[in-house]
């Protein structure tokens, strides 16, 4: 079920049938016709007059008044003037759009800390944690709409869905698409809707050519495109086609950016005296842009996001994150970094995003005392080189950075990696070490290990053996004496029940009841308890004895047995002190 969440928040229901594996749950805040609204705020056109923004050839944004007279986005200028002779044509001005949109971003950040500006007029944010905090996705959408209307006066729409394109289209319709239903939500949409996921004019032109080609080939909906094999689409249409296929199926290039606890490359300076004018702060920002660019060049590195941080004399800290071009340093020059800083400072200082608290009668911009610029997701420039067919590479590097970020939040032991070490039992051969930490294993693999289990190694090794019961054809528990003689051939194995949903560690009273607790399968003397399931044995091998540290006061004596069950699983069982336990499972 999907719930409409526009400014008035009327309830509707949308049904969908099919569902694919869920992508990142993404919320999108969209302000319709933002370039025109920004021009109206700047005093370039009156709000009651029909207006449109053009790039010299076609219209990129159209006001509601102009749309009522037949003017549409994508029209040529003369065609639009023929539909509406009184229309006001405005040139594109990215700086104007960014400065005006800062007030909207500030209002949205009152609800969710850590947003990403995809482009002026469009905000992205992960919806998982924010929706849980505010009591649901519909409540989150209502809060965002209310804050933007209250603090800026602009109407906006919020959409929530799995994947970037589905979330953007949901925002344009004011919908909350239920988890897992994004592919069905996108299936009936026109392929031209791919243009809404672009952030640059060059991308829009490429997508327009792709859409024209897809239509000529008979693919008119996103569902038609998503139904094709991904490899065939990449081979036929190249990287842009692979990008479109991923979005059409409800996929995601990457999750929306969140604020990070640390920056990969950061430069900053103190402003003394404090800067109250844009030109003063931009002069310092120019030096920071050159320093940051020089450091990236010295490292032969590129970055995925640019974070601008400013601190006022009142102690308030403002942070904004911008996407950068993928593929190296060619698109991220010192001049482009300076432009981003200047636009952001203009939005903070001139557009009234920063005002002293408690002084609404005298709207004087607060003074900046500190300015910093950080390059995030920094990696070798070659790691972001595009593949022969498909999206940008560097996936392993980005995954490593993500793991390091989680490790920084949880501590060194929060993320562990498994390596192989020497040992006889399957559990002895697993060595857990903190991620990215160069540690030596306690027991080298290349040493002789008498009594080591033969290959193949089990695929799943349990941290603690799961108690089981092994019985012969007469139902008598199988015992192994000191001479490794078995009391009978294994016929059935009683396995413990699967863990209950939401169940955590067993209670102490359960652990005291028997070897496996309530419903584990056996008690201390080996008799069956309730809750298990019996599975027949179709083959077995063993037993193999293992005695470790026999000279110590606490020797470890085990007898291993491999069994193949009638349900297709294979287990490694071990008997200790007369009780059987399952130590590992084979694929």
C-alpha positions in Angstrom: 0.0 0.0 0.0 1.2 3.5 -0.8 0.0 6.6 1.0 0.0 10.0 -0.7 2.0 12.6 1.2 1.7 16.0 -0.5 1.2 19.3 1.3 -2.5 18.4 2.1 -1.6 14.7 2.8 -4.8 13.1 1.5 -4.8 9.3 1.7 -4.7 7.1 -1.3 -3.9 3.4 -1.9 -1.8 2.0 -4.7 -1.6 -1.8 -5.2 1.3 -3.6 -6.8 1.9 -7.3 -7.3 5.5 -8.2 -8.0 8.4 -7.4 -5.7 12.2 -7.6 -6.0 14.9 -7.5 -3.5 14.7 -4.1 -1.7 17.3 -1.4 -2.4 18.1 1.5 -0.1 15.0 3.0 1.4 15.2 6.6 0.2 13.2 9.7 0.8 13.1 12.5 -1.7 12.0 16.1 -1.1 11.1 17.9 -4.3 10.1 21.5 -4.8 8.4 21.8 -8.2 9.6 24.4 -10.7 12.5 25.5 -8.4 14.5 27.5 -10.9 11.5 29.6 -11.6 10.7 30.0 -7.9 14.4 31.0 -7.3 14.1 33.7 -10.0 10.9 35.0 -8.4 12.6 35.2 -5.0 15.5 37.1 -6.5 13.0 39.6 -7.9 13.6 38.8 -11.6 9.9 38.2 -12.4 6.6 38.7 -10.6 4.9 35.6 -9.3 1.6 36.2 -11.2 3.3 36.3 -14.6 4.0 33.3 -16.8 7.7 32.5 -16.7 10.2 29.8 -17.8 13.9 29.1 -17.5 15.9 28.1 -20.6 19.4 27.0 -21.3 19.6 28.8 -24.7 17.8 26.1 -26.6 15.0 24.5 -24.6 13.0 25.2 -21.5 14.3 23.6 -18.3 11.7 24.8 -15.9 8.2 26.3 -16.3 6.0 28.1 -13.8 2.5 26.9 -13.0 0.9 30.0 -14.7 2.8 29.2 -17.9 1.9 25.6 -17.8 -1.8 26.5 -17.6 -1.4 28.1 -21.0 0.2 25.1 -22.7 3.9 25.7 -22.1 5.8 22.5 -21.2 9.3 21.7 -20.1 11.5 20.7 -23.0 9.9 23.1 -25.5 11.9 25.3 -27.7 11.8 29.0 -26.9 9.8 30.0 -30.0 7.4 27.2 -29.6 6.8 28.3 -26.0 6.4 32.0 -27.0 3.8 30.9 -29.6 1.8 29.2 -26.9 2.1 32.1 -24.5 3.2 35.4 -26.0 3.5 37.1 -22.5 5.9 34.5 -21.1 9.0 35.8 -19.4 12.2 33.9 -20.5 14.9 33.7 -17.9 18.4 32.3 -18.4 19.7 29.5 -16.2 21.7 30.6 -13.2 22.9 27.8 -11.0 24.3 30.1 -8.4 20.9 31.8 -8.0 19.2 28.4 -7.7 21.7 27.2 -5.0 21.5 30.3 -3.0 17.7 30.3 -2.8 17.5 26.6 -2.1 19.6 26.8 1.0 16.7 28.0 3.0 14.7 24.9 2.0 17.7 22.6 2.9 17.9 24.3 6.3 14.2 23.7 6.9 14.5 20.0 6.0 17.5 19.6 8.2 15.4 20.6 11.2 13.7 17.3 10.7 16.5 15.0 9.5 20.2 15.7 10.3 22.4 14.9 7.3 20.8 15.5 4.0 22.2 15.4 0.4 21.5 18.0 -2.2 21.2 16.1 -5.5 20.5 19.4 -7.3 18.7 22.6 -6.4 15.1 21.7 -5.9 15.8 18.0 -4.9 17.0 16.6 -1.6 17.8 13.0 -0.8 18.0 11.3 2.6 18.0 7.7 3.9 14.5 7.0 5.2 15.2 4.1 7.5 16.4 5.7 10.7 14.5 9.0 10.1 11.2 7.2 9.7 11.7 5.1 12.8 12.5 8.2 14.8 9.4 10.2 13.6 7.0 7.3 13.8 6.8 6.1 10.3 7.4 7.2 6.7 4.1 9.0 6.4 4.8 11.0 9.5 8.3 11.8 8.3 6.9 13.1 5.0 4.4 15.2 6.8 7.0 16.7 9.1 9.2 17.6 6.1 6.4 19.2 4.2 5.3 21.2 7.3 8.8 22.5 8.1 9.5 23.6 4.5 6.1 25.4 4.3 6.5 27.0 7.7 10.0 28.3 7.3 10.2 29.1 3.5 6.6 29.4 2.3 7.3 27.0 -0.6 5.1 24.0 -1.3 7.0 20.7 -1.6 6.3 17.1 -2.1 7.9 14.1 -0.4 8.2 10.6 -1.7 9.6 7.4 -0.2 10.5 4.3 -2.1 13.2 1.7 -2.7 15.9 3.1 -5.0 16.6 6.6 -6.4 14.4 6.7 -9.5 11.4 5.3 -7.7 11.8 7.7 -4.8 12.0 10.7 -7.2 8.9 9.7 -9.1 7.1 9.0 -5.9 7.9 12.5 -4.7 6.6 13.9 -8.0 3.3 12.1 -7.3 3.4 12.6 -3.5 3.5 8.9 -2.7 5.0 6.5 -0.1 5.7 3.3 -2.0 5.6 0.2 0.3 9.0 -1.7 0.7 9.6 -4.1 -2.1 7.1 -2.7 -4.5 9.3 -0.2 -6.4 9.7 -2.4 -9.5 5.9 -2.7 -9.8 5.6 1.0 -9.2 8.1 1.7 -12.0 6.9 -0.9 -14.5 4.1 1.1 -16.1 6.0 4.4 -16.2 7.2 5.9 -19.4 11.0 5.5 -20.2 11.1 9.3 -20.5 10.9 9.5 -16.7 14.5 8.5 -16.6 15.3 12.2 -17.2 14.2 13.0 -13.7 17.1 11.1 -12.2 19.7 13.2 -14.0 21.6 16.1 -12.2 23.4 17.8 -15.1 22.5 19.1 -18.5 24.9 16.8 -20.3 23.3 13.8 -18.6 19.9 15.0 -19.6 20.9 15.2 -23.3 22.4 11.6 -23.2 19.2 10.3 -21.5 17.0 12.0 -24.1 18.9 10.2 -26.9 18.7 6.9 -25.0 14.9 7.3 -24.5 14.5 8.1 -28.2 16.4 5.0 -29.2 14.4 2.8 -26.7 11.1 4.0 -28.1 12.2 3.3 -31.7 13.1 -0.2 -30.5 9.6 -0.7 -29.0 10.5 -0.3 -25.3 8.1 2.4 -24.1 7.9 1.6 -20.4 10.4 1.1 -17.6 9.1 -2.4 -17.1 10.0 -3.2 -20.7 13.6 -2.1 -20.1 13.9 -3.8 -16.7 12.7 -7.1 -18.2 15.8 -7.4 -20.4 19.0 -9.1 -19.1 21.4 -6.6 -17.6 24.4 -8.0 -19.6 22.5 -7.6 -22.9 21.5 -4.0 -22.1 25.1 -3.1 -21.2 26.4 -4.7 -24.3 23.9 -2.9 -26.6 23.5 0.5 -25.0 26.7 1.0 -23.1 27.2 2.6 -19.6 24.2 4.9 -19.9 21.9 1.9 -20.8 23.3 0.0 -17.8 22.5 3.0 -15.6 19.0 3.2 -16.9 18.4 -0.6 -16.5 19.5 -0.4 -12.9 17.2 2.4 -12.1 14.3 1.0 -14.0 14.5 -2.2 -11.9 14.3 -0.2 -8.7 18.1 -0.4 -8.1 20.4 2.2 -6.6 23.8 3.4 -7.6 24.6 4.2 -4.0 22.8 5.2 -0.8 22.2 8.8 -0.1 25.1 10.5 1.6 25.1 11.0 5.3 27.4 13.2 7.4 30.6 11.3 8.3 32.4 11.5 11.6 35.7 12.3 9.9 36.9 13.6 6.5 39.3 11.9 4.2 41.0 15.2 3.1 40.1 18.5 4.8 41.4 22.0 4.8 40.1 24.9 6.9 41.0 28.3 8.2 39.9 30.8 10.9 38.4 34.0 9.7 39.8 36.9 11.6 38.1 39.4 11.5 34.8 37.4 11.1 33.4 37.6 7.6 30.0 39.1 7.1 30.1 39.6 3.3 30.2 37.0 0.6 33.3 38.4 -1.1 35.3 38.3 2.1 34.4 34.7 2.8 34.8 33.7 -0.9 38.3 35.1 -0.9 39.2 32.7 1.9 37.3 29.9 0.2 39.3 30.3 -2.9 42.5 29.6 -1.0 40.9 26.6 0.6 39.8 25.3 -2.8 43.3 25.6 -4.2 44.8 23.8 -1.2 42.2 21.0 -1.4 42.8 20.6 -5.1 46.5 20.5 -4.7 46.3 17.9 -2.0 44.1 15.7 -4.2 46.5 16.1 -7.2 49.4 15.3 -4.9 47.6 12.1 -3.9 46.5 11.3 -7.5 43.1 11.0 -5.9 39.5 11.8 -6.7 36.5 12.3 -4.4 32.9 11.4 -4.5 31.4 14.2 -2.3 32.4 17.7 -1.3 31.5 18.9 2.2 31.4 22.6 3.1 31.4 23.5 6.8 31.0 27.0 8.3 30.9 28.1 12.0 29.4 31.4 13.1 30.3 33.7 15.9 27.2 32.4 17.8 28.7 28.9 17.8 26.3 27.5 15.2 27.8 25.1 12.7 26.4 24.6 9.2 27.3 21.7 7.0 26.3 20.9 3.4 27.4 18.0 1.2 27.5 18.2 -2.6 28.0 15.4 -5.1 31.0 15.7 -7.4 31.7 14.1 -10.8 32.9 10.5 -11.0 35.9 9.5 -13.0 38.8 11.6 -11.7 40.0 15.2 -11.3 38.8 16.4 -14.7 35.4 17.6 -13.4 36.6 18.8 -10.0 38.9 21.8 -10.6 39.8 24.5 -8.1 37.4 26.9 -9.9 34.5 24.5 -9.6 35.3 23.9 -5.9 35.4 27.7 -5.5 32.0 28.1 -7.2 30.4 25.6 -4.9 31.9 27.4 -1.9 30.7 30.8 -3.2 27.2 29.6 -3.9 27.0 28.0 -0.5 28.3 31.1 1.3 25.9 33.3 -0.7 23.0 31.1 0.5 24.2 31.2 4.1 25.1 34.9 4.3 22.9 36.7 1.7 19.8 34.5 1.5 19.3 34.8 5.3 19.9 31.2 6.2 21.9 32.3 9.3 20.3 34.8 11.7 21.2 35.5 15.3 18.8 33.6 17.6 16.2 35.6 19.4 16.6 38.7 17.2 13.9 38.4 14.6 13.4 42.2 14.4 16.9 42.9 13.1 17.7 40.2 10.4 21.4 40.8 10.3 23.4 37.8 8.9 25.7 36.1 11.4 29.4 36.4 11.0 31.6 33.5 9.9 34.6 32.7 12.1 35.6 29.4 10.6 35.4 27.8 7.1 36.4 24.3 6.1 36.1 22.2 2.9 36.5 18.4 2.9 36.7 15.9 0.2 34.8 12.7 1.1 35.0 9.2 -0.4 38.6 9.9 -1.4 40.4 7.2 -3.4 42.9 6.7 -6.2 41.9 8.5 -9.4 42.4 5.3 -11.3 40.0 3.4 -9.0 37.1 5.4 -10.4 37.9 4.7 -14.0 34.8 3.6 -15.9 34.5 -0.1 -16.8 34.4 -1.2 -20.5 30.6 -1.6 -20.2 28.7 -0.5 -17.1 29.0 1.9 -14.2 32.1 3.4 -12.6 34.5 1.0 -11.0 36.0 1.3 -7.6 33.4 -0.8 -5.8 35.9 -2.6 -3.7 37.5 0.6 -2.6 34.1 2.2 -1.7 33.2 -1.0 0.2 36.5 -0.8 2.2 35.8 2.9 3.0 32.3 2.0 4.2 33.7 -0.8 6.5 36.3 1.6 7.9 33.5 4.1 8.6 31.4 1.5 10.5 34.5 0.5 12.4 35.1 4.1 13.4 31.6 4.2 14.8 31.6 0.8 16.6 35.2 0.6 17.6 38.1 -1.7 16.4 36.3 -4.9 17.4 33.0 -3.9 15.8 34.0 -5.2 12.4 35.9 -8.5 12.2 37.3 -10.5 9.3 37.9 -14.2 9.3 41.2 -15.8 8.2 42.4 -19.4 8.3 44.9 -20.6 10.9 46.3 -23.9 11.9 44.3 -26.4 14.0 42.7 -29.8 14.1 39.0 -29.0 14.6 37.0 -26.7 12.3 36.5 -24.1 15.0 40.2 -24.1 15.8 41.0 -23.1 12.2 39.0 -19.8 12.3 40.9 -16.7 13.3 38.9 -13.5 13.8 40.8 -10.2 13.6 39.7 -6.5 13.4 39.1 -5.3 9.8 42.2 -3.8 8.1 44.4 -4.8 11.0 47.6 -6.7 10.0 47.7 -9.3 12.7 49.6 -12.6 12.8 47.6 -15.8 13.3 48.3 -17.6 16.5 48.9 -21.0 14.8 50.5 -21.1 11.3 48.7 -23.1 8.6 51.8 -24.6 7.1 52.7 -26.6 10.3 51.8 -30.3 10.6 48.6 -30.9 12.5 48.2 -34.6 13.2 44.6 -35.7 13.5 43.4 -32.8 11.4 40.0 -33.4 9.7 40.3 -34.4 6.0 39.1 -32.2 3.2 36.7 -30.8 2.2 36.3 -28.3 4.9 32.8 -27.5 6.2 31.2 -24.3 4.9 29.5 -23.3 8.2 31.3 -23.5 11.6 29.2 -22.9 14.7 30.6 -20.7 17.4 29.4 -23.2 20.0 28.4 -26.9 19.1 24.7 -27.4 18.8 23.6 -30.4 21.0 22.1 -33.3 19.0 21.3 -36.9 19.7 22.5 -39.9 17.5 20.5 -43.1 17.8 20.7 -46.5 16.0 17.9 -48.4 14.3 16.4 -49.4 17.6 16.3 -45.9 19.0 19.2 -46.5 21.4 21.7 -43.6 21.7 25.0 -44.4 19.9 28.0 -44.5 22.2 31.7 -44.7 21.4 34.0 -46.4 23.9 37.7 -45.8 24.6 38.6 -48.3 21.9 36.6 -46.3 19.3 34.0 -49.1 19.0 30.5 -47.8 18.3 27.5 -49.3 20.1 25.5 -49.3 16.9 25.4 -47.8 13.4 23.9 -44.3 13.3 20.3 -44.4 11.9 18.8 -41.1 12.9 19.9 -37.7 14.2 17.7 -35.6 16.4 18.4 -31.9 15.6 17.6 -28.9 17.7 14.6 -26.8 16.6 15.3 -23.6 14.6 15.6 -20.4 16.8 12.4 -18.7 17.5 11.8 -15.3 15.8 13.2 -12.5 18.0 14.7 -15.0 20.4 18.1 -14.0 21.7 20.5 -15.8 24.1 18.9 -18.6 26.1 17.9 -17.8 29.6 20.1 -19.1 32.4 17.3 -21.3 33.7 17.1 -22.9 30.2 20.8 -23.6 30.2 20.6 -25.3 33.5 17.9 -27.7 32.3 20.2 -29.7 30.1 23.0 -29.7 27.5 20.9 -27.6 25.1 18.3 -26.0 27.2 14.6 -26.1 26.5 13.8 -27.7 23.2 17.5 -28.3 22.3 17.0 -32.0 21.7 18.8 -33.9 24.5 19.5 -33.5 28.2 22.5 -34.3 30.3 22.2 -38.1 30.2 21.5 -38.1 26.4 17.8 -38.8 26.5 15.6 -36.8 24.0 13.7 -33.7 25.0 10.8 -32.0 23.2 11.1 -29.5 20.4 13.6 -31.3 18.1 13.2 -33.1 14.8 14.4 -36.5 13.7 16.2 -36.9 10.4 17.3 -40.2 8.9 21.0 -41.0 8.2 21.8 -42.1 4.6 25.6 -42.3 5.0 28.3 -41.8 7.6 32.1 -41.9 8.0 34.3 -42.2 11.0 34.9 -42.1 13.9 38.1 -40.1 14.2 39.6 -39.5 17.6 41.2 -36.2 18.6 43.1 -35.7 21.8 44.6 -32.3 22.4 46.9 -31.1 25.3 46.8 -34.6 26.8 49.7 -33.6 29.2 47.7 -30.8 30.8 45.2 -30.9 33.6 42.4 -30.1 31.1 42.9 -32.3 28.1 40.3 -32.1 25.2 39.1 -35.4 24.0 36.7 -35.6 21.0 35.5 -38.2 18.5 34.3 -36.9 15.1 31.7 -38.4 12.9 30.5 -37.2 9.5 26.9 -38.0 8.6 24.8 -37.4 5.5 21.1 -36.9 6.2 18.1 -37.8 4.1 17.1 -34.1 3.8 20.3 -33.5 1.8 22.4 -31.9 4.5 25.8 -33.1 5.8 27.0 -32.5 9.4 30.2 -32.8 11.3 29.3 -34.3 14.7 31.6 -34.6 17.8 31.2 -36.6 21.0 32.6 -35.1 24.2 32.1 -36.7 27.6 29.4 -39.0 26.1 27.3 -36.1 24.6 27.0 -35.4 20.9 27.2 -32.0 19.4 27.1 -30.6 15.8 30.2 -28.5 15.2 29.9 -27.7 11.5 27.7 -28.1 8.4 28.7 -28.9 4.8 27.1 -27.5 1.7 
